[in-house]
């Protein structure tokens, strides 16, 4: 770890952290709070994915839909309109819309083979965006003068790395430049995340073998063909399983850094409070080898 103790962290002139954990537990909240204070650079992995690495895929998907409308087709073919996504740190809908949901096209679903193709595009993009982090640390300080840096990772980070491999290239690049901080949720948080997801299922990235097994289980349980699947029903079916699948992977990643609870994060109201929280987490962890 780049900070071996709470004292070293508190004294550091350059504080650099990567926040990871399930979406909805406070990663972006903390990142926005730190950025808003004026002396932290906020690097959003999902924003980088949606702009640098999947921006063309997203825009082409919009254009593909627009081409189905005669008026828009005419305007596009004559270069009279410009279609792009308006993705922001706090609105990643263009990225999730492109990722999509598998199932019945009449209900907004895409064929499972196409879904797998988009999932692979996302995996490649997420790995690239994570590996860009050290470059952005240098840019943040060299270009803008930010010594402090927070990387706001996506919930699927644990799916695109091997947490149990000490030589995993992505994790080695990250832990060599930032302190990895797991925001761990409780059972109550898990239940609330499931309730929230049930109300509005969102597209999500899965580890490929897990996804294929989940899809096969759903088709068998429902006795439906791929084209008959309700996309939202499938996502609801798999979400609790996904949470349970990710938990040990997050825990393994946390062995390379520190752990804070979602309750602790919810109480953070200033950069100073965040600094103290990380110091306390380092104290709990104790000396590292």
ZIDA-V986083 format. One record per backbone hydrogen bond with DSSP energy under -1.0 kcal/mol. CO is the residue of the C=O (numbers start at 1). NH is the residue of the N-H. E is the energy in kcal/mol with one decimal. If there is no record, write none. Layout:
# ZIDA-V986083
co->(CO/CO)
nh->(NH/NH)
e->(E/E)
This chain:
# ZIDA-V986083
co->(5/6/7/15/16/17/18/19/20/22/26/27/28/29/30/31/32/35/41/43/44/45/46/47/48/48/49/54/55/56/57/58/59/60/61/62/63/65/66/69/70/71/72/73/74/75/76/91/92/93/94/95/96/101/104/104/105/110/111/112/113/114/115/116/117/118/119/120/121/122/123/124/125/126/127/128/130/132/133/134/135/136/137/138/139/139/140/141/148/149/150/151/152/154/156/162/165/168/169/170/171/172/174/174/179/180/181/182/184/186/187/188/189/190/191/192/193/194/195/196/207/208/209/210/211/212/213/214/215/216/217/218/219/219/225/226/229/230/231/232/233/234/235/238/239/240/241/242/243/246/247/248/249/250/253/254/258/260/261/262/265/270/271/272/273/274/275/276/277/278/279/280/281/282)
nh->(9/10/11/149/179/151/181/153/183/25/30/31/32/33/34/35/36/38/150/152/48/49/50/51/52/53/54/58/59/60/61/62/63/64/65/66/67/68/69/73/74/75/76/77/78/80/79/88/96/97/98/99/100/110/107/109/108/103/115/116/117/118/119/120/121/122/123/124/125/126/127/128/129/130/131/132/133/136/137/138/139/140/141/142/143/144/146/145/41/17/43/19/45/157/159/165/168/172/173/174/175/176/177/178/18/258/20/260/262/190/191/192/193/194/195/196/197/198/199/200/211/212/213/214/215/216/217/218/219/220/221/222/223/224/228/229/104/234/235/236/237/238/239/242/243/244/245/246/247/250/251/252/253/254/256/257/182/184/265/266/268/274/275/276/277/278/279/280/281/282/283/284/285/286)
e->(-2.2/-2.8/-1.9/-2.7/-2.4/-2.8/-3.1/-1.6/-2.8/-1.2/-2.4/-2.3/-2.9/-2.1/-2.7/-2.6/-2.7/-1.6/-2.9/-2.9/-2.1/-2.5/-2.5/-1.4/-1.5/-1.3/-2.1/-2.6/-2.6/-2.8/-1.8/-1.9/-2.5/-2.5/-1.8/-2.5/-2.5/-1.3/-1.9/-3.0/-2.4/-2.1/-2.8/-2.8/-1.2/-3.3/-1.7/-2.2/-1.9/-3.0/-1.7/-2.1/-2.0/-2.1/-1.6/-2.6/-1.7/-1.9/-2.5/-2.5/-1.7/-2.2/-2.3/-2.2/-2.0/-2.2/-2.4/-2.4/-2.2/-3.0/-2.4/-2.1/-2.6/-2.4/-2.4/-1.0/-1.4/-2.0/-2.1/-1.9/-2.5/-2.9/-1.6/-3.2/-2.6/-1.0/-2.7/-1.1/-2.4/-2.5/-2.8/-2.7/-2.1/-1.7/-2.1/-1.9/-2.0/-2.5/-1.8/-2.1/-3.2/-1.3/-1.8/-2.4/-2.7/-2.6/-2.5/-2.9/-2.4/-2.4/-2.5/-2.1/-2.8/-2.1/-2.3/-2.7/-2.4/-2.6/-1.5/-1.4/-2.6/-2.6/-2.1/-2.4/-2.7/-2.2/-2.3/-2.2/-2.5/-2.1/-2.6/-2.5/-1.7/-1.0/-1.2/-1.2/-3.3/-2.1/-2.1/-2.5/-2.3/-1.7/-1.3/-2.5/-2.4/-2.0/-2.2/-2.4/-1.8/-2.7/-2.4/-2.0/-2.0/-2.4/-2.0/-1.8/-2.8/-2.9/-2.3/-2.2/-1.6/-2.0/-2.7/-2.2/-2.1/-2.4/-2.0/-2.3/-2.1/-2.3/-2.1/-2.3/-2.0/-1.9)
